[in-house]
Amino acid sequence: MARNKGTKRQVSVVLRDMSDSGSMERALRELKRKLKKDGFYKELRRREYFISPSENKKLKKRRRKTITGDELD
């Protein structure tokens, strides 16, 4: 799976009516929805801890093995 390394994401929300007191809350909800759709929170969790390349390979191998069910025989 190829990832775009070094690219910056840009998500923006525009406040439409400043006189409405719920405008800010609505904008925050919209921002959270856009970030979730963009996968921002998953990326944060993925980057929370460093995983060495060899450990990453082991995890992927373990996941493949689990998915295929080879160890269940």
PDB file of N, CA, C and O in Angstrom:
ATOM      1  N   MET A   1       0.841  -1.164   0.000  1.00  0.00           N
ATOM      2  CA  MET A   1       0.000   0.000   0.000  1.00  0.00           C
ATOM      3  C   MET A   1       0.893   1.236   0.000  1.00  0.00           C
ATOM      4  O   MET A   1       1.656   1.458   0.940  1.00  0.00           O
ATOM      5  N   ALA A   2       0.796   2.014  -1.026  1.00  0.00           N
ATOM      6  CA  ALA A   2       1.639   3.195  -1.153  1.00  0.00           C
ATOM      7  C   ALA A   2       1.012   4.377  -0.428  1.00  0.00           C
ATOM      8  O   ALA A   2      -0.182   4.648  -0.557  1.00  0.00           O
ATOM      9  N   ARG A   3       1.837   5.065   0.326  1.00  0.00           N
ATOM     10  CA  ARG A   3       1.370   6.258   1.033  1.00  0.00           C
ATOM     11  C   ARG A   3       2.099   7.467   0.458  1.00  0.00           C
ATOM     12  O   ARG A   3       3.259   7.380   0.054  1.00  0.00           O
ATOM     13  N   ASN A   4       1.407   8.573   0.432  1.00  0.00           N
ATOM     14  CA  ASN A   4       2.031   9.805  -0.012  1.00  0.00           C
ATOM     15  C   ASN A   4       2.815  10.390   1.140  1.00  0.00           C
ATOM     16  O   ASN A   4       2.232  10.992   2.042  1.00  0.00           O
ATOM     17  N   LYS A   5       4.112  10.225   1.128  1.00  0.00           N
ATOM     18  CA  LYS A   5       4.943  10.737   2.207  1.00  0.00           C
ATOM     19  C   LYS A   5       5.317  12.186   1.889  1.00  0.00           C
ATOM     20  O   LYS A   5       5.655  12.536   0.758  1.00  0.00           O
ATOM     21  N   GLY A   6       5.242  12.994   2.913  1.00  0.00           N
ATOM     22  CA  GLY A   6       5.635  14.381   2.739  1.00  0.00           C
ATOM     23  C   GLY A   6       4.536  15.293   2.238  1.00  0.00           C
ATOM     24  O   GLY A   6       4.748  16.502   2.146  1.00  0.00           O
ATOM     25  N   THR A   7       3.380  14.764   1.914  1.00  0.00           N
ATOM     26  CA  THR A   7       2.301  15.625   1.456  1.00  0.00           C
ATOM     27  C   THR A   7       1.538  16.171   2.648  1.00  0.00           C
ATOM     28  O   THR A   7       1.350  15.477   3.648  1.00  0.00           O
ATOM     29  N   LYS A   8       1.110  17.389   2.541  1.00  0.00           N
ATOM     30  CA  LYS A   8       0.360  18.013   3.623  1.00  0.00           C
ATOM     31  C   LYS A   8      -1.115  18.022   3.249  1.00  0.00           C
ATOM     32  O   LYS A   8      -1.493  18.321   2.116  1.00  0.00           O
ATOM     33  N   ARG A   9      -1.930  17.688   4.232  1.00  0.00           N
ATOM     34  CA  ARG A   9      -3.371  17.721   4.018  1.00  0.00           C
ATOM     35  C   ARG A   9      -3.880  19.087   4.428  1.00  0.00           C
ATOM     36  O   ARG A   9      -3.325  19.742   5.311  1.00  0.00           O
ATOM     37  N   GLN A  10      -4.939  19.497   3.774  1.00  0.00           N
ATOM     38  CA  GLN A  10      -5.534  20.761   4.156  1.00  0.00           C
ATOM     39  C   GLN A  10      -7.036  20.582   4.256  1.00  0.00           C
ATOM     40  O   GLN A  10      -7.707  20.261   3.275  1.00  0.00           O
ATOM     41  N   VAL A  11      -7.549  20.793   5.446  1.00  0.00           N
ATOM     42  CA  VAL A  11      -8.975  20.709   5.702  1.00  0.00           C
ATOM     43  C   VAL A  11      -9.394  22.048   6.274  1.00  0.00           C
ATOM     44  O   VAL A  11      -8.772  22.552   7.208  1.00  0.00           O
ATOM     45  N   SER A  12     -10.448  22.624   5.714  1.00  0.00           N
ATOM     46  CA  SER A  12     -10.881  23.922   6.220  1.00  0.00           C
ATOM     47  C   SER A  12     -12.386  23.937   6.417  1.00  0.00           C
ATOM     48  O   SER A  12     -13.133  23.199   5.774  1.00  0.00           O
ATOM     49  N   VAL A  13     -12.803  24.801   7.325  1.00  0.00           N
ATOM     50  CA  VAL A  13     -14.216  24.999   7.619  1.00  0.00           C
ATOM     51  C   VAL A  13     -14.466  26.497   7.622  1.00  0.00           C
ATOM     52  O   VAL A  13     -13.688  27.257   8.198  1.00  0.00           O
ATOM     53  N   VAL A  14     -15.537  26.922   6.986  1.00  0.00           N
ATOM     54  CA  VAL A  14     -15.861  28.339   6.899  1.00  0.00           C
ATOM     55  C   VAL A  14     -17.064  28.631   7.791  1.00  0.00           C
ATOM     56  O   VAL A  14     -18.093  27.960   7.704  1.00  0.00           O
ATOM     57  N   LEU A  15     -16.922  29.638   8.648  1.00  0.00           N
ATOM     58  CA  LEU A  15     -18.043  30.073   9.473  1.00  0.00           C
ATOM     59  C   LEU A  15     -18.960  30.929   8.608  1.00  0.00           C
ATOM     60  O   LEU A  15     -18.523  31.931   8.043  1.00  0.00           O
ATOM     61  N   ARG A  16     -20.215  30.544   8.502  1.00  0.00           N
ATOM     62  CA  ARG A  16     -21.135  31.242   7.606  1.00  0.00           C
ATOM     63  C   ARG A  16     -21.788  32.454   8.269  1.00  0.00           C
ATOM     64  O   ARG A  16     -21.792  33.547   7.704  1.00  0.00           O
ATOM     65  N   ASP A  17     -22.336  32.258   9.464  1.00  0.00           N
ATOM     66  CA  ASP A  17     -23.084  33.321  10.117  1.00  0.00           C
ATOM     67  C   ASP A  17     -22.514  33.541  11.508  1.00  0.00           C
ATOM     68  O   ASP A  17     -22.698  32.703  12.391  1.00  0.00           O
ATOM     69  N   MET A  18     -21.836  34.638  11.712  1.00  0.00           N
ATOM     70  CA  MET A  18     -21.193  34.915  12.999  1.00  0.00           C
ATOM     71  C   MET A  18     -22.198  35.314  14.084  1.00  0.00           C
ATOM     72  O   MET A  18     -21.882  35.227  15.270  1.00  0.00           O
ATOM     73  N   SER A  19     -23.403  35.750  13.698  1.00  0.00           N
ATOM     74  CA  SER A  19     -24.381  36.178  14.697  1.00  0.00           C
ATOM     75  C   SER A  19     -25.002  34.993  15.431  1.00  0.00           C
ATOM     76  O   SER A  19     -25.490  35.147  16.551  1.00  0.00           O
ATOM     77  N   ASP A  20     -24.989  33.819  14.816  1.00  0.00           N
ATOM     78  CA  ASP A  20     -25.576  32.628  15.431  1.00  0.00           C
ATOM     79  C   ASP A  20     -24.626  32.093  16.496  1.00  0.00           C
ATOM     80  O   ASP A  20     -23.441  31.898  16.227  1.00  0.00           O
ATOM     81  N   SER A  21     -25.139  31.852  17.709  1.00  0.00           N
ATOM     82  CA  SER A  21     -24.293  31.379  18.799  1.00  0.00           C
ATOM     83  C   SER A  21     -23.839  29.932  18.580  1.00  0.00           C
ATOM     84  O   SER A  21     -22.786  29.539  19.083  1.00  0.00           O
ATOM     85  N   GLY A  22     -24.608  29.142  17.845  1.00  0.00           N
ATOM     86  CA  GLY A  22     -24.254  27.746  17.583  1.00  0.00           C
ATOM     87  C   GLY A  22     -23.350  27.581  16.387  1.00  0.00           C
ATOM     88  O   GLY A  22     -23.012  26.459  16.009  1.00  0.00           O
ATOM     89  N   SER A  23     -22.957  28.684  15.789  1.00  0.00           N
ATOM     90  CA  SER A  23     -22.133  28.633  14.586  1.00  0.00           C
ATOM     91  C   SER A  23     -20.784  27.971  14.849  1.00  0.00           C
ATOM     92  O   SER A  23     -20.310  27.163  14.050  1.00  0.00           O
ATOM     93  N   MET A  24     -20.178  28.322  15.971  1.00  0.00           N
ATOM     94  CA  MET A  24     -18.865  27.767  16.298  1.00  0.00           C
ATOM     95  C   MET A  24     -18.961  26.268  16.552  1.00  0.00           C
ATOM     96  O   MET A  24     -18.110  25.511  16.086  1.00  0.00           O
ATOM     97  N   GLU A  25     -19.974  25.830  17.276  1.00  0.00           N
ATOM     98  CA  GLU A  25     -20.145  24.400  17.555  1.00  0.00           C
ATOM     99  C   GLU A  25     -20.393  23.625  16.264  1.00  0.00           C
ATOM    100  O   GLU A  25     -19.869  22.529  16.068  1.00  0.00           O
ATOM    101  N   ARG A  26     -21.201  24.215  15.391  1.00  0.00           N
ATOM    102  CA  ARG A  26     -21.489  23.564  14.109  1.00  0.00           C
ATOM    103  C   ARG A  26     -20.213  23.438  13.279  1.00  0.00           C
ATOM    104  O   ARG A  26     -19.976  22.414  12.637  1.00  0.00           O
ATOM    105  N   ALA A  27     -19.394  24.493  13.300  1.00  0.00           N
ATOM    106  CA  ALA A  27     -18.135  24.471  12.551  1.00  0.00           C
ATOM    107  C   ALA A  27     -17.201  23.405  13.118  1.00  0.00           C
ATOM    108  O   ALA A  27     -16.533  22.703  12.359  1.00  0.00           O
ATOM    109  N   LEU A  28     -17.149  23.276  14.440  1.00  0.00           N
ATOM    110  CA  LEU A  28     -16.297  22.248  15.056  1.00  0.00           C
ATOM    111  C   LEU A  28     -16.770  20.850  14.689  1.00  0.00           C
ATOM    112  O   LEU A  28     -15.954  19.978  14.391  1.00  0.00           O
ATOM    113  N   ARG A  29     -18.086  20.628  14.708  1.00  0.00           N
ATOM    114  CA  ARG A  29     -18.619  19.320  14.312  1.00  0.00           C
ATOM    115  C   ARG A  29     -18.272  19.002  12.863  1.00  0.00           C
ATOM    116  O   ARG A  29     -17.908  17.874  12.531  1.00  0.00           O
ATOM    117  N   GLU A  30     -18.390  20.012  12.008  1.00  0.00           N
ATOM    118  CA  GLU A  30     -18.063  19.819  10.594  1.00  0.00           C
ATOM    119  C   GLU A  30     -16.582  19.507  10.411  1.00  0.00           C
ATOM    120  O   GLU A  30     -16.215  18.645   9.612  1.00  0.00           O
ATOM    121  N   LEU A  31     -15.733  20.218  11.160  1.00  0.00           N
ATOM    122  CA  LEU A  31     -14.292  19.974  11.084  1.00  0.00           C
ATOM    123  C   LEU A  31     -13.963  18.552  11.531  1.00  0.00           C
ATOM    124  O   LEU A  31     -13.192  17.854  10.871  1.00  0.00           O
ATOM    125  N   LYS A  32     -14.551  18.117  12.661  1.00  0.00           N
ATOM    126  CA  LYS A  32     -14.307  16.761  13.148  1.00  0.00           C
ATOM    127  C   LYS A  32     -14.755  15.724  12.128  1.00  0.00           C
ATOM    128  O   LYS A  32     -14.076  14.720  11.916  1.00  0.00           O
ATOM    129  N   ARG A  33     -15.899  15.970  11.499  1.00  0.00           N
ATOM    130  CA  ARG A  33     -16.413  15.035  10.487  1.00  0.00           C
ATOM    131  C   ARG A  33     -15.455  14.940   9.301  1.00  0.00           C
ATOM    132  O   ARG A  33     -15.186  13.849   8.799  1.00  0.00           O
ATOM    133  N   LYS A  34     -14.938  16.096   8.855  1.00  0.00           N
ATOM    134  CA  LYS A  34     -14.004  16.101   7.719  1.00  0.00           C
ATOM    135  C   LYS A  34     -12.689  15.404   8.075  1.00  0.00           C
ATOM    136  O   LYS A  34     -12.129  14.667   7.264  1.00  0.00           O
ATOM    137  N   LEU A  35     -12.202  15.645   9.303  1.00  0.00           N
ATOM    138  CA  LEU A  35     -10.963  14.999   9.718  1.00  0.00           C
ATOM    139  C   LEU A  35     -11.131  13.485   9.807  1.00  0.00           C
ATOM    140  O   LEU A  35     -10.233  12.732   9.431  1.00  0.00           O
ATOM    141  N   LYS A  36     -12.279  13.047  10.304  1.00  0.00           N
ATOM    142  CA  LYS A  36     -12.536  11.611  10.396  1.00  0.00           C
ATOM    143  C   LYS A  36     -12.613  10.983   9.011  1.00  0.00           C
ATOM    144  O   LYS A  36     -12.075   9.899   8.786  1.00  0.00           O
ATOM    145  N   LYS A  37     -13.280  11.661   8.087  1.00  0.00           N
ATOM    146  CA  LYS A  37     -13.404  11.156   6.716  1.00  0.00           C
ATOM    147  C   LYS A  37     -12.039  11.092   6.033  1.00  0.00           C
ATOM    148  O   LYS A  37     -11.783  10.197   5.227  1.00  0.00           O
ATOM    149  N   ASP A  38     -11.173  12.037   6.358  1.00  0.00           N
ATOM    150  CA  ASP A  38      -9.836  12.103   5.764  1.00  0.00           C
ATOM    151  C   ASP A  38      -8.886  11.065   6.356  1.00  0.00           C
ATOM    152  O   ASP A  38      -7.817  10.816   5.797  1.00  0.00           O
ATOM    153  N   GLY A  39      -9.266  10.453   7.486  1.00  0.00           N
ATOM    154  CA  GLY A  39      -8.406   9.454   8.104  1.00  0.00           C
ATOM    155  C   GLY A  39      -7.369  10.051   9.036  1.00  0.00           C
ATOM    156  O   GLY A  39      -6.374   9.404   9.361  1.00  0.00           O
ATOM    157  N   PHE A  40      -7.594  11.258   9.459  1.00  0.00           N
ATOM    158  CA  PHE A  40      -6.638  11.969  10.312  1.00  0.00           C
ATOM    159  C   PHE A  40      -6.437  11.267  11.648  1.00  0.00           C
ATOM    160  O   PHE A  40      -5.302  11.126  12.103  1.00  0.00           O
ATOM    161  N   TYR A  41      -7.512  10.827  12.279  1.00  0.00           N
ATOM    162  CA  TYR A  41      -7.417  10.202  13.593  1.00  0.00           C
ATOM    163  C   TYR A  41      -6.716   8.848  13.526  1.00  0.00           C
ATOM    164  O   TYR A  41      -5.966   8.492  14.435  1.00  0.00           O
ATOM    165  N   LYS A  42      -6.953   8.096  12.462  1.00  0.00           N
ATOM    166  CA  LYS A  42      -6.245   6.822  12.285  1.00  0.00           C
ATOM    167  C   LYS A  42      -4.747   7.062  12.136  1.00  0.00           C
ATOM    168  O   LYS A  42      -3.927   6.328  12.687  1.00  0.00           O
ATOM    169  N   GLU A  43      -4.408   8.102  11.383  1.00  0.00           N
ATOM    170  CA  GLU A  43      -2.998   8.442  11.187  1.00  0.00           C
ATOM    171  C   GLU A  43      -2.344   8.848  12.505  1.00  0.00           C
ATOM    172  O   GLU A  43      -1.195   8.489  12.761  1.00  0.00           O
ATOM    173  N   LEU A  44      -3.062   9.587  13.336  1.00  0.00           N
ATOM    174  CA  LEU A  44      -2.533   9.963  14.646  1.00  0.00           C
ATOM    175  C   LEU A  44      -2.247   8.738  15.500  1.00  0.00           C
ATOM    176  O   LEU A  44      -1.193   8.646  16.129  1.00  0.00           O
ATOM    177  N   ARG A  45      -3.186   7.795  15.524  1.00  0.00           N
ATOM    178  CA  ARG A  45      -2.982   6.575  16.310  1.00  0.00           C
ATOM    179  C   ARG A  45      -1.816   5.758  15.758  1.00  0.00           C
ATOM    180  O   ARG A  45      -1.042   5.174  16.517  1.00  0.00           O
ATOM    181  N   ARG A  46      -1.696   5.723  14.434  1.00  0.00           N
ATOM    182  CA  ARG A  46      -0.615   4.961  13.821  1.00  0.00           C
ATOM    183  C   ARG A  46       0.750   5.563  14.166  1.00  0.00           C
ATOM    184  O   ARG A  46       1.721   4.832  14.359  1.00  0.00           O
ATOM    185  N   ARG A  47       0.821   6.871  14.243  1.00  0.00           N
ATOM    186  CA  ARG A  47       2.097   7.547  14.507  1.00  0.00           C
ATOM    187  C   ARG A  47       2.375   7.764  15.991  1.00  0.00           C
ATOM    188  O   ARG A  47       3.403   8.340  16.350  1.00  0.00           O
ATOM    189  N   GLU A  48       1.475   7.311  16.849  1.00  0.00           N
ATOM    190  CA  GLU A  48       1.651   7.548  18.279  1.00  0.00           C
ATOM    191  C   GLU A  48       2.940   6.908  18.792  1.00  0.00           C
ATOM    192  O   GLU A  48       3.647   7.507  19.602  1.00  0.00           O
ATOM    193  N   TYR A  49       3.246   5.712  18.333  1.00  0.00           N
ATOM    194  CA  TYR A  49       4.455   5.003  18.750  1.00  0.00           C
ATOM    195  C   TYR A  49       5.247   4.606  17.518  1.00  0.00           C
ATOM    196  O   TYR A  49       4.676   4.266  16.483  1.00  0.00           O
ATOM    197  N   PHE A  50       6.570   4.651  17.638  1.00  0.00           N
ATOM    198  CA  PHE A  50       7.417   4.233  16.528  1.00  0.00           C
ATOM    199  C   PHE A  50       7.466   2.715  16.461  1.00  0.00           C
ATOM    200  O   PHE A  50       7.686   2.047  17.471  1.00  0.00           O
ATOM    201  N   ILE A  51       7.263   2.182  15.284  1.00  0.00           N
ATOM    202  CA  ILE A  51       7.374   0.742  15.058  1.00  0.00           C
ATOM    203  C   ILE A  51       8.482   0.539  14.038  1.00  0.00           C
ATOM    204  O   ILE A  51       8.418   1.062  12.925  1.00  0.00           O
ATOM    205  N   SER A  52       9.497  -0.224  14.424  1.00  0.00           N
ATOM    206  CA  SER A  52      10.614  -0.444  13.527  1.00  0.00           C
ATOM    207  C   SER A  52      10.149  -1.239  12.305  1.00  0.00           C
ATOM    208  O   SER A  52       9.162  -1.971  12.382  1.00  0.00           O
ATOM    209  N   PRO A  53      10.850  -1.100  11.182  1.00  0.00           N
ATOM    210  CA  PRO A  53      10.453  -1.824   9.975  1.00  0.00           C
ATOM    211  C   PRO A  53      10.385  -3.339  10.172  1.00  0.00           C
ATOM    212  O   PRO A  53       9.501  -3.994   9.620  1.00  0.00           O
ATOM    213  N   SER A  54      11.299  -3.894  10.947  1.00  0.00           N
ATOM    214  CA  SER A  54      11.267  -5.345  11.153  1.00  0.00           C
ATOM    215  C   SER A  54      10.046  -5.750  11.982  1.00  0.00           C
ATOM    216  O   SER A  54       9.436  -6.787  11.721  1.00  0.00           O
ATOM    217  N   GLU A  55       9.690  -4.944  12.971  1.00  0.00           N
ATOM    218  CA  GLU A  55       8.500  -5.228  13.770  1.00  0.00           C
ATOM    219  C   GLU A  55       7.232  -5.091  12.919  1.00  0.00           C
ATOM    220  O   GLU A  55       6.275  -5.849  13.080  1.00  0.00           O
ATOM    221  N   ASN A  56       7.247  -4.126  12.025  1.00  0.00           N
ATOM    222  CA  ASN A  56       6.120  -3.927  11.122  1.00  0.00           C
ATOM    223  C   ASN A  56       5.922  -5.150  10.222  1.00  0.00           C
ATOM    224  O   ASN A  56       4.792  -5.574   9.978  1.00  0.00           O
ATOM    225  N   LYS A  57       7.029  -5.712   9.733  1.00  0.00           N
ATOM    226  CA  LYS A  57       6.954  -6.926   8.904  1.00  0.00           C
ATOM    227  C   LYS A  57       6.379  -8.091   9.692  1.00  0.00           C
ATOM    228  O   LYS A  57       5.558  -8.855   9.185  1.00  0.00           O
ATOM    229  N   LYS A  58       6.822  -8.218  10.948  1.00  0.00           N
ATOM    230  CA  LYS A  58       6.314  -9.304  11.794  1.00  0.00           C
ATOM    231  C   LYS A  58       4.813  -9.160  12.017  1.00  0.00           C
ATOM    232  O   LYS A  58       4.072 -10.141  11.960  1.00  0.00           O
ATOM    233  N   LEU A  59       4.368  -7.927  12.272  1.00  0.00           N
ATOM    234  CA  LEU A  59       2.945  -7.690  12.490  1.00  0.00           C
ATOM    235  C   LEU A  59       2.125  -8.012  11.249  1.00  0.00           C
ATOM    236  O   LEU A  59       1.061  -8.625  11.340  1.00  0.00           O
ATOM    237  N   LYS A  60       2.628  -7.593  10.086  1.00  0.00           N
ATOM    238  CA  LYS A  60       1.917  -7.875   8.832  1.00  0.00           C
ATOM    239  C   LYS A  60       1.849  -9.374   8.570  1.00  0.00           C
ATOM    240  O   LYS A  60       0.818  -9.890   8.140  1.00  0.00           O
ATOM    241  N   LYS A  61       2.956 -10.071   8.831  1.00  0.00           N
ATOM    242  CA  LYS A  61       2.987 -11.520   8.630  1.00  0.00           C
ATOM    243  C   LYS A  61       1.989 -12.204   9.562  1.00  0.00           C
ATOM    244  O   LYS A  61       1.271 -13.117   9.153  1.00  0.00           O
ATOM    245  N   ARG A  62       1.950 -11.755  10.817  1.00  0.00           N
ATOM    246  CA  ARG A  62       1.020 -12.326  11.788  1.00  0.00           C
ATOM    247  C   ARG A  62      -0.431 -12.076  11.365  1.00  0.00           C
ATOM    248  O   ARG A  62      -1.283 -12.953  11.508  1.00  0.00           O
ATOM    249  N   ARG A  63      -0.707 -10.874  10.845  1.00  0.00           N
ATOM    250  CA  ARG A  63      -2.069 -10.569  10.378  1.00  0.00           C
ATOM    251  C   ARG A  63      -2.452 -11.437   9.192  1.00  0.00           C
ATOM    252  O   ARG A  63      -3.571 -11.947   9.138  1.00  0.00           O
ATOM    253  N   ARG A  64      -1.538 -11.614   8.237  1.00  0.00           N
ATOM    254  CA  ARG A  64      -1.819 -12.464   7.068  1.00  0.00           C
ATOM    255  C   ARG A  64      -2.112 -13.885   7.509  1.00  0.00           C
ATOM    256  O   ARG A  64      -3.043 -14.520   7.015  1.00  0.00           O
ATOM    257  N   LYS A  65      -1.312 -14.378   8.442  1.00  0.00           N
ATOM    258  CA  LYS A  65      -1.476 -15.729   8.929  1.00  0.00           C
ATOM    259  C   LYS A  65      -2.830 -15.880   9.611  1.00  0.00           C
ATOM    260  O   LYS A  65      -3.507 -16.892   9.426  1.00  0.00           O
ATOM    261  N   THR A  66      -3.221 -14.905  10.379  1.00  0.00           N
ATOM    262  CA  THR A  66      -4.508 -14.940  11.074  1.00  0.00           C
ATOM    263  C   THR A  66      -5.657 -14.903  10.091  1.00  0.00           C
ATOM    264  O   THR A  66      -6.648 -15.612  10.266  1.00  0.00           O
ATOM    265  N   ILE A  67      -5.536 -14.095   9.072  1.00  0.00           N
ATOM    266  CA  ILE A  67      -6.608 -13.950   8.079  1.00  0.00           C
ATOM    267  C   ILE A  67      -6.806 -15.247   7.293  1.00  0.00           C
ATOM    268  O   ILE A  67      -7.939 -15.655   7.035  1.00  0.00           O
ATOM    269  N   THR A  68      -5.699 -15.890   6.913  1.00  0.00           N
ATOM    270  CA  THR A  68      -5.809 -17.113   6.110  1.00  0.00           C
ATOM    271  C   THR A  68      -6.231 -18.294   6.951  1.00  0.00           C
ATOM    272  O   THR A  68      -6.775 -19.263   6.421  1.00  0.00           O
ATOM    273  N   GLY A  69      -5.992 -18.239   8.260  1.00  0.00           N
ATOM    274  CA  GLY A  69      -6.408 -19.325   9.154  1.00  0.00           C
ATOM    275  C   GLY A  69      -5.497 -20.524   9.113  1.00  0.00           C
ATOM    276  O   GLY A  69      -5.928 -21.627   9.449  1.00  0.00           O
ATOM    277  N   ASP A  70      -4.240 -20.350   8.710  1.00  0.00           N
ATOM    278  CA  ASP A  70      -3.300 -21.484   8.633  1.00  0.00           C
ATOM    279  C   ASP A  70      -3.057 -22.118   9.996  1.00  0.00           C
ATOM    280  O   ASP A  70      -2.885 -23.333  10.084  1.00  0.00           O
ATOM    281  N   GLU A  71      -3.039 -21.320  11.062  1.00  0.00           N
ATOM    282  CA  GLU A  71      -2.716 -21.874  12.374  1.00  0.00           C
ATOM    283  C   GLU A  71      -3.917 -22.594  12.994  1.00  0.00           C
ATOM    284  O   GLU A  71      -3.770 -23.227  14.040  1.00  0.00           O
ATOM    285  N   LEU A  72      -5.098 -22.514  12.379  1.00  0.00           N
ATOM    286  CA  LEU A  72      -6.285 -23.146  12.942  1.00  0.00           C
ATOM    287  C   LEU A  72      -6.371 -24.654  12.641  1.00  0.00           C
ATOM    288  O   LEU A  72      -7.170 -25.364  13.252  1.00  0.00           O
ATOM    289  N   ASP A  73      -5.557 -25.132  11.713  1.00  0.00           N
ATOM    290  CA  ASP A  73      -5.605 -26.558  11.329  1.00  0.00           C
ATOM    291  C   ASP A  73      -5.100 -27.461  12.410  1.00  0.00           C
ATOM    292  O   ASP A  73      -5.078 -28.679  12.237  1.00  0.00           O
TER     293      ASP A  73
END
